[in-house]
Amino acid sequence: MQFIDVTQSFYRQRDLILVLPILKLCIVMFNYVTPPEMVFQEVPKEIALCFTITGCPLNCPGCHSKDTHDPTAGSPLTLGVYKQWLIDYKQFISCVLFFGGEWEQKYLIKLLKLAHKLELKTCLYTGKNNLPNTVLEHLDYVKYGPWIANLGGLESEQTNQQLWNLHTGELLNPLIRATRQLDD
């Protein structure tokens, strides 16, 4: 990769307009664990195509997905690759689920918009306790809360995590518990 000193006087404004978008592309890293998985229990009443995004900066104690902490792990989830996954699975799914990715908000929003354009619902599982409205307005569902091993996940009555339907305001944890109890 070549780095350009844009402070030198011989660069004209026209040259900077061409260079800056290229530099921006080099900064954004949005990798995913391949291939995405079809999941049936993570979002009640939905069949979701789940993208596990690498580069999680939260480092929750007891994290069960430590392999996703490295941002260089996995493969780049470009818009073209993502769109192809959605087209290939559209007839089988009703929702797109992201495990992480909120640390690259602008790019995540592009992906959420594309899912909505293809008439798919969207969900984000985040270890954070809140998200900005700029992200929430593109989601149908959100799971909040860091992993705390002794409190358990969404199926636990003691969990700190909450899965919300953002259109109805319904807390979906009871549905998760009921679904997982049927499997036992």
Backbone as JSON, one array per atom type, in Angstrom:
{
  "sequence": "MQFIDVTQSFYRQRDLILVLPILKLCIVMFNYVTPPEMVFQEVPKEIALCFTITGCPLNCPGCHSKDTHDPTAGSPLTLGVYKQWLIDYKQFISCVLFFGGEWEQKYLIKLLKLAHKLELKTCLYTGKNNLPNTVLEHLDYVKYGPWIANLGGLESEQTNQQLWNLHTGELLNPLIRATRQLDD",
  "N": [[0.85, -1.16, 0.0], [0.54, 2.19, -0.8], [1.42, 5.26, 0.68], [0.39, 8.58, 0.69], [1.64, 11.81, 0.93], [-0.38, 14.22, 1.66], [-0.06, 16.79, 2.31], [1.77, 18.11, 0.81], [2.5, 20.72, -1.44], [2.17, 20.38, -4.2], [-0.05, 18.84, -4.75], [-3.17, 19.1, -6.13], [-6.53, 20.31, -5.54], [-8.33, 18.73, -6.98], [-6.94, 16.31, -7.21], [-6.9, 15.46, -4.56], [-9.59, 14.93, -4.1], [-9.9, 12.62, -5.55], [-8.16, 10.89, -4.2], [-8.88, 10.77, -1.43], [-11.36, 9.24, -1.05], [-10.38, 6.66, -1.6], [-8.49, 6.3, 0.43], [-10.2, 6.22, 2.61], [-11.53, 3.78, 2.22], [-9.52, 2.02, 2.85], [-9.39, 2.17, 5.58], [-11.75, 1.19, 6.8], [-12.66, -1.83, 8.17], [-14.47, -4.62, 7.9], [-15.07, -7.53, 8.7], [-16.27, -10.92, 8.47], [-17.27, -14.05, 9.94], [-17.08, -16.82, 7.98], [-19.06, -19.43, 6.49], [-22.06, -17.31, 6.57], [-24.72, -18.15, 8.87], [-27.87, -19.85, 8.81], [-30.31, -19.23, 11.16], [-32.66, -20.15, 13.71], [-33.67, -19.6, 16.23], [-32.69, -17.3, 17.41], [-33.99, -14.89, 16.85], [-37.16, -14.49, 17.68], [-39.91, -15.94, 15.94], [-38.83, -15.49, 13.47], [-36.82, -16.4, 10.65], [-33.49, -16.26, 10.34], [-30.63, -14.99, 8.6], [-27.49, -15.17, 9.74], [-24.81, -13.08, 10.43], [-21.69, -13.17, 11.74], [-19.68, -10.82, 13.01], [-16.29, -9.87, 12.98], [-13.76, -8.46, 15.16], [-14.63, -7.42, 17.54], [-14.58, -5.06, 20.08], [-15.25, -5.18, 22.76], [-14.55, -7.2, 24.64], [-15.77, -8.87, 26.69], [-15.71, -10.3, 29.93], [-15.3, -13.81, 30.17], [-16.22, -14.29, 27.64], [-17.7, -16.17, 25.06], [-16.98, -16.17, 22.46], [-14.31, -15.59, 21.68], [-12.72, -15.87, 19.47], [-13.65, -14.04, 17.7], [-12.61, -11.58, 18.29], [-10.35, -10.59, 16.98], [-9.87, -8.27, 14.47], [-8.92, -8.85, 11.94], [-9.56, -11.42, 11.42], [-11.51, -13.86, 9.65], [-13.41, -13.08, 6.67], [-13.58, -10.32, 4.32], [-16.59, -8.49, 4.44], [-17.95, -7.32, 1.96], [-20.06, -4.94, 0.22], [-20.99, -6.1, -2.14], [-20.56, -8.89, -1.75], [-22.17, -9.3, 0.48], [-24.73, -8.56, -0.51], [-25.04, -10.58, -2.4], [-25.21, -12.87, -0.74], [-27.65, -12.29, 0.52], [-29.45, -12.27, -1.64], [-29.17, -14.92, -2.5], [-30.28, -16.3, -0.32], [-32.75, -15.18, 0.16], [-35.33, -16.29, -0.35], [-35.58, -18.08, 1.7], [-35.35, -16.86, 4.16], [-36.39, -14.42, 6.67], [-35.23, -12.4, 7.96], [-32.25, -10.53, 8.72], [-29.48, -11.03, 10.7], [-27.07, -9.58, 12.78], [-24.28, -10.44, 14.6], [-22.69, -8.39, 16.39], [-20.69, -5.63, 15.05], [-21.44, -3.03, 15.39], [-19.44, -1.24, 15.98], [-18.53, -0.21, 13.65], [-20.35, 1.85, 12.61], [-21.37, 3.42, 10.38], [-20.92, 1.78, 8.16], [-22.28, -0.53, 8.89], [-24.89, 0.48, 8.93], [-25.29, 0.9, 6.18], [-25.45, -1.77, 5.36], [-27.7, -2.63, 6.77], [-29.69, -1.01, 5.62], [-29.69, -2.01, 3.01], [-30.69, -4.6, 3.47], [-33.31, -3.97, 4.32], [-34.22, -2.78, 1.99], [-34.43, -5.0, 0.41], [-36.63, -6.08, 1.53], [-36.32, -7.42, 3.98], [-36.25, -8.1, 7.46], [-34.33, -6.69, 10.2], [-31.78, -7.32, 12.65], [-29.73, -6.75, 15.48], [-27.3, -8.06, 17.57], [-25.84, -6.82, 20.31], [-23.21, -6.15, 22.62], [-23.35, -3.89, 24.0], [-25.1, -1.48, 26.11], [-26.75, 0.38, 25.05], [-27.61, 2.08, 21.98], [-26.95, 4.46, 19.35], [-29.56, 6.51, 17.95], [-29.26, 6.73, 15.2], [-28.45, 4.23, 14.38], [-30.44, 2.55, 15.48], [-32.76, 3.28, 14.1], [-32.69, 1.8, 11.8], [-33.1, -0.78, 12.46], [-35.07, -3.66, 13.24], [-35.14, -5.35, 15.37], [-33.31, -5.58, 18.47], [-30.69, -6.8, 20.5], [-29.57, -6.13, 23.61], [-26.8, -5.76, 25.9], [-23.93, -6.87, 27.68], [-22.13, -10.02, 27.68], [-22.43, -11.8, 30.58], [-21.25, -14.26, 32.33], [-22.18, -15.62, 34.72], [-24.8, -14.77, 34.82], [-26.02, -15.7, 32.6], [-27.48, -16.27, 29.29], [-30.0, -15.08, 26.95], [-32.02, -16.93, 27.48], [-32.05, -17.24, 30.18], [-33.56, -16.47, 33.31], [-32.3, -14.69, 34.95], [-30.72, -13.07, 33.42], [-28.86, -10.24, 32.2], [-29.19, -9.39, 29.7], [-31.23, -8.18, 27.0], [-33.7, -8.69, 24.59], [-35.3, -6.89, 22.17], [-38.28, -6.07, 20.35], [-38.33, -3.56, 18.22], [-40.4, -2.24, 16.97], [-42.8, -2.84, 18.22], [-42.17, -2.55, 20.84], [-41.98, -4.68, 22.5], [-40.58, -6.86, 24.88], [-38.65, -9.59, 24.19], [-37.51, -11.71, 25.54], [-39.06, -13.6, 27.13], [-40.22, -15.16, 25.07], [-37.97, -16.29, 23.91], [-37.06, -17.88, 26.04], [-39.24, -19.67, 26.26], [-39.16, -20.95, 23.75], [-36.65, -22.19, 23.83], [-37.02, -23.91, 25.97], [-38.78, -25.72, 24.91], [-37.11, -27.12, 23.26], [-35.58, -28.56, 25.01]],
  "CA": [[0.0, 0.0, 0.0], [1.31, 3.42, -0.88], [0.88, 6.37, 1.43], [0.62, 9.84, -0.01], [1.7, 12.99, 1.79], [-1.32, 15.17, 1.05], [0.27, 18.15, 2.73], [2.69, 18.73, -0.14], [1.8, 21.76, -2.2], [1.91, 20.08, -5.6], [-1.34, 18.19, -4.92], [-4.29, 20.02, -6.36], [-7.78, 19.9, -4.91], [-8.9, 17.65, -7.79], [-6.24, 15.08, -6.86], [-7.35, 15.05, -3.23], [-10.94, 14.37, -4.22], [-9.74, 11.25, -6.03], [-7.39, 10.1, -3.25], [-9.5, 10.61, -0.12], [-12.25, 8.07, -0.95], [-9.56, 5.45, -1.59], [-7.93, 6.2, 1.76], [-11.28, 5.84, 3.52], [-11.77, 2.37, 2.05], [-8.44, 1.29, 3.51], [-9.56, 2.27, 7.02], [-12.88, 0.39, 7.25], [-12.49, -3.28, 8.11], [-15.72, -5.25, 8.33], [-14.93, -8.94, 8.35], [-17.26, -11.82, 9.06], [-16.94, -15.47, 9.97], [-17.76, -17.41, 6.83], [-20.18, -18.71, 5.87], [-23.11, -16.94, 7.53], [-25.55, -19.29, 9.22], [-29.31, -19.68, 9.0], [-30.64, -19.52, 12.56], [-34.11, -20.24, 13.89], [-34.08, -19.28, 17.59], [-32.11, -16.05, 17.91], [-35.0, -13.85, 16.71], [-38.44, -15.22, 17.69], [-40.84, -15.85, 14.81], [-38.09, -15.13, 12.26], [-35.7, -17.23, 10.19], [-32.5, -15.22, 10.08], [-29.28, -15.25, 8.11], [-26.68, -14.55, 10.79], [-23.43, -12.7, 10.12], [-20.87, -12.93, 12.93], [-18.69, -9.83, 12.61], [-15.07, -9.94, 13.78], [-13.22, -7.17, 15.59], [-15.36, -6.92, 18.71], [-13.69, -4.41, 21.03], [-15.81, -5.17, 24.11], [-13.8, -8.12, 25.5], [-16.55, -9.23, 27.88], [-15.13, -11.43, 30.68], [-15.99, -15.06, 29.93], [-16.76, -14.3, 26.27], [-17.67, -17.48, 24.41], [-16.62, -15.97, 21.05], [-13.03, -14.89, 21.66], [-12.17, -15.93, 18.12], [-14.15, -12.89, 16.92], [-12.0, -10.33, 18.75], [-9.35, -10.15, 16.0], [-10.56, -7.67, 13.33], [-8.43, -9.38, 10.67], [-10.08, -12.78, 11.25], [-12.65, -13.96, 8.74], [-13.32, -12.55, 5.3], [-14.25, -9.02, 4.19], [-18.0, -8.48, 4.06], [-18.16, -6.18, 1.06], [-21.46, -4.78, -0.15], [-21.3, -7.08, -3.18], [-20.63, -10.22, -1.14], [-23.36, -9.28, 1.35], [-25.92, -8.56, -1.36], [-25.18, -11.91, -3.0], [-25.73, -13.77, 0.3], [-29.07, -11.99, 0.73], [-30.19, -12.73, -2.83], [-29.18, -16.38, -2.5], [-31.07, -16.83, 0.8], [-33.97, -14.4, 0.35], [-36.54, -17.11, -0.34], [-35.58, -18.93, 2.88], [-35.2, -16.08, 5.4], [-37.24, -13.24, 6.86], [-34.49, -11.43, 8.76], [-30.79, -10.57, 8.72], [-29.0, -10.84, 12.07], [-25.65, -9.31, 12.96], [-23.64, -10.57, 15.9], [-21.67, -7.35, 16.39], [-20.56, -4.74, 13.9], [-21.84, -1.66, 15.74], [-18.24, -0.4, 16.07], [-18.4, 0.43, 12.33], [-21.76, 2.22, 12.46], [-21.74, 3.88, 9.04], [-20.95, 0.64, 7.25], [-23.39, -1.38, 9.34], [-26.14, 1.12, 8.47], [-25.43, 0.59, 4.74], [-25.89, -3.15, 5.24], [-29.09, -2.69, 7.26], [-30.54, -0.39, 4.59], [-29.81, -2.95, 1.89], [-31.62, -5.66, 3.89], [-34.66, -3.41, 4.27], [-34.55, -2.58, 0.57], [-34.81, -6.33, -0.08], [-37.81, -6.44, 2.33], [-35.94, -8.3, 5.07], [-36.12, -7.45, 8.76], [-32.95, -6.62, 10.66], [-31.55, -7.49, 14.07], [-28.35, -6.63, 15.93], [-26.94, -8.47, 18.91], [-24.72, -6.0, 20.76], [-22.85, -6.24, 24.02], [-23.54, -2.57, 24.6], [-26.39, -1.28, 26.77], [-27.55, 1.32, 24.25], [-27.1, 2.4, 20.64], [-27.48, 5.73, 18.87], [-30.76, 6.44, 17.11], [-28.87, 6.57, 13.8], [-28.42, 2.78, 14.12], [-31.73, 1.97, 15.86], [-33.81, 3.54, 13.09], [-32.55, 0.82, 10.71], [-33.26, -2.11, 13.05], [-36.38, -4.13, 13.69], [-34.89, -5.98, 16.66], [-31.97, -5.38, 19.03], [-30.36, -7.47, 21.76], [-28.64, -5.32, 24.39], [-26.21, -6.29, 27.11], [-22.72, -7.69, 27.57], [-22.19, -11.37, 28.22], [-21.98, -12.0, 31.96], [-21.4, -15.72, 32.4], [-23.01, -16.11, 35.84], [-26.19, -14.36, 34.62], [-26.54, -16.47, 31.48], [-27.95, -15.6, 28.07], [-31.4, -14.66, 26.84], [-32.92, -17.95, 28.01], [-31.98, -17.22, 31.64], [-34.41, -15.48, 33.99], [-31.43, -13.75, 35.65], [-29.84, -12.4, 32.47], [-28.85, -8.79, 32.03], [-29.41, -9.14, 28.28], [-32.63, -7.99, 26.62], [-34.0, -8.68, 23.16], [-36.48, -6.04, 21.97], [-38.89, -5.75, 19.07], [-38.31, -2.09, 18.25], [-41.66, -1.69, 16.42], [-43.89, -3.01, 19.18], [-41.68, -2.29, 22.19], [-42.1, -5.92, 23.27], [-39.4, -7.58, 25.34], [-38.8, -10.93, 23.62], [-36.86, -12.73, 26.35], [-39.96, -14.73, 27.46], [-40.37, -16.03, 23.9], [-36.7, -17.03, 23.78], [-37.09, -18.92, 27.07], [-40.25, -20.67, 25.9], [-38.67, -21.7, 22.6], [-35.51, -23.04, 24.23], [-37.54, -24.95, 26.86], [-39.37, -26.74, 24.05], [-36.01, -27.91, 22.7], [-34.99, -29.41, 26.07]],
  "C": [[0.9, 1.23, 0.0], [0.63, 4.52, -0.08], [1.29, 7.66, 0.75], [0.63, 10.98, 1.0], [0.83, 14.07, 1.15], [-1.03, 16.61, 1.47], [1.19, 18.85, 1.74], [1.92, 19.61, -1.11], [1.49, 21.37, -3.64], [0.62, 19.29, -5.82], [-2.42, 19.25, -5.07], [-5.55, 19.47, -5.69], [-8.41, 18.72, -5.66], [-8.25, 16.31, -7.44], [-6.69, 14.57, -5.49], [-8.73, 14.41, -3.27], [-10.86, 12.93, -4.7], [-9.07, 10.36, -4.99], [-8.15, 9.82, -1.97], [-10.5, 9.46, -0.05], [-11.48, 6.75, -0.91], [-8.98, 5.25, -0.19], [-8.98, 5.75, 2.76], [-11.56, 4.34, 3.42], [-10.72, 1.52, 2.76], [-8.63, 1.26, 5.02], [-10.65, 1.33, 7.52], [-12.57, -1.09, 7.07], [-13.74, -3.89, 8.71], [-15.68, -6.69, 7.87], [-15.99, -9.76, 9.06], [-16.73, -13.24, 9.03], [-17.75, -16.12, 8.86], [-18.02, -18.9, 7.06], [-21.16, -18.23, 6.93], [-24.0, -18.17, 7.76], [-27.03, -18.91, 9.23], [-29.63, -20.11, 10.42], [-32.15, -19.37, 12.77], [-34.58, -19.78, 15.27], [-33.62, -17.91, 18.07], [-33.07, -14.87, 17.82], [-36.36, -14.56, 16.62], [-39.32, -14.88, 16.48], [-40.16, -15.44, 13.51], [-37.08, -16.23, 11.93], [-34.66, -16.24, 9.7], [-31.22, -15.78, 9.45], [-28.36, -14.46, 9.02], [-25.24, -14.33, 10.32], [-22.72, -12.4, 11.44], [-19.71, -12.04, 12.5], [-17.49, -9.91, 13.55], [-14.6, -8.52, 14.14], [-13.92, -6.59, 16.8], [-14.38, -6.33, 19.73], [-14.12, -4.53, 22.49], [-15.06, -6.07, 25.1], [-14.53, -8.45, 26.8], [-15.86, -10.39, 28.6], [-15.96, -12.69, 30.45], [-16.59, -15.18, 28.54], [-16.63, -15.68, 25.65], [-17.31, -17.37, 22.93], [-15.31, -15.2, 20.92], [-12.39, -14.89, 20.28], [-12.65, -14.77, 17.24], [-13.51, -11.57, 17.33], [-11.02, -9.75, 17.73], [-10.06, -9.57, 14.77], [-10.08, -8.2, 11.98], [-8.91, -10.82, 10.44], [-11.27, -12.76, 10.29], [-12.35, -13.39, 7.38], [-14.03, -11.2, 5.22], [-15.71, -9.17, 3.74], [-18.24, -7.22, 3.24], [-19.65, -6.08, 0.74], [-21.87, -5.82, -1.19], [-21.46, -8.48, -2.63], [-21.9, -10.33, -0.3], [-24.64, -9.37, 0.52], [-26.13, -9.94, -1.98], [-25.7, -12.93, -1.99], [-27.24, -13.55, 0.47], [-29.92, -12.48, -0.44], [-30.29, -14.25, -2.82], [-30.11, -16.97, -1.44], [-32.45, -16.2, 0.94], [-35.23, -15.26, 0.43], [-36.66, -17.98, 0.92], [-35.61, -18.16, 4.19], [-36.19, -14.91, 5.45], [-36.47, -12.11, 7.52], [-32.98, -11.61, 8.54], [-30.33, -10.18, 10.12], [-27.5, -10.6, 12.06], [-25.28, -9.57, 14.4], [-22.49, -9.59, 15.86], [-21.68, -6.52, 15.12], [-20.87, -3.3, 14.21], [-20.65, -0.72, 15.88], [-17.9, 0.23, 14.72], [-19.8, 0.85, 11.9], [-22.15, 2.59, 11.03], [-21.86, 2.71, 8.06], [-22.09, -0.31, 7.61], [-24.72, -0.82, 8.84], [-26.35, 0.85, 6.98], [-25.96, -0.83, 4.56], [-27.35, -3.31, 5.7], [-30.06, -2.11, 6.23], [-30.75, -1.33, 3.41], [-30.77, -4.09, 2.24], [-33.06, -5.17, 3.82], [-35.12, -3.2, 2.83], [-35.0, -3.9, -0.06], [-35.96, -6.93, 0.73], [-37.51, -7.51, 3.38], [-35.88, -7.48, 6.36], [-34.67, -7.51, 9.2], [-32.88, -6.73, 12.18], [-30.06, -7.35, 14.34], [-28.24, -7.15, 17.35], [-25.71, -7.66, 19.29], [-24.47, -6.24, 22.24], [-22.96, -4.91, 24.73], [-24.91, -2.49, 25.26], [-27.28, -0.26, 26.07], [-26.86, 1.54, 22.92], [-27.65, 3.75, 20.23], [-28.7, 5.52, 17.97], [-30.43, 6.25, 15.64], [-28.75, 5.09, 13.42], [-29.81, 2.19, 14.37], [-32.8, 2.16, 14.78], [-33.74, 2.57, 11.91], [-32.69, -0.62, 11.21], [-34.72, -2.4, 13.36], [-36.29, -4.75, 15.08], [-33.49, -5.62, 17.13], [-31.86, -6.17, 20.32], [-29.28, -6.63, 22.41], [-28.01, -6.15, 25.5], [-24.98, -7.14, 26.88], [-22.96, -9.09, 28.12], [-21.62, -11.35, 29.63], [-22.3, -13.45, 32.28], [-22.33, -16.17, 33.53], [-24.47, -15.68, 35.74], [-26.84, -15.11, 33.46], [-27.01, -15.6, 30.32], [-29.43, -15.3, 28.11], [-32.39, -15.67, 27.42], [-32.97, -17.96, 29.53], [-32.89, -16.13, 32.23], [-33.58, -14.4, 34.68], [-30.59, -12.88, 34.7], [-29.96, -10.88, 32.51], [-29.17, -8.41, 30.59], [-30.9, -9.04, 27.97], [-32.75, -7.93, 25.11], [-35.33, -7.97, 22.96], [-36.96, -6.05, 20.53], [-39.05, -4.24, 19.07], [-39.59, -1.47, 17.68], [-42.8, -1.77, 17.43], [-43.48, -2.64, 20.6], [-41.73, -3.52, 23.08], [-40.73, -6.49, 23.63], [-39.59, -9.04, 24.95], [-38.13, -12.04, 24.43], [-37.8, -13.87, 26.73], [-40.17, -15.68, 26.28], [-39.12, -16.88, 23.67], [-36.7, -18.17, 24.79], [-38.06, -20.04, 26.71], [-39.77, -21.55, 24.74], [-37.56, -22.66, 23.01], [-35.97, -24.15, 25.19], [-38.17, -26.07, 26.05], [-38.3, -27.66, 23.48], [-35.43, -28.87, 23.72], [-35.76, -30.66, 26.28]]
}
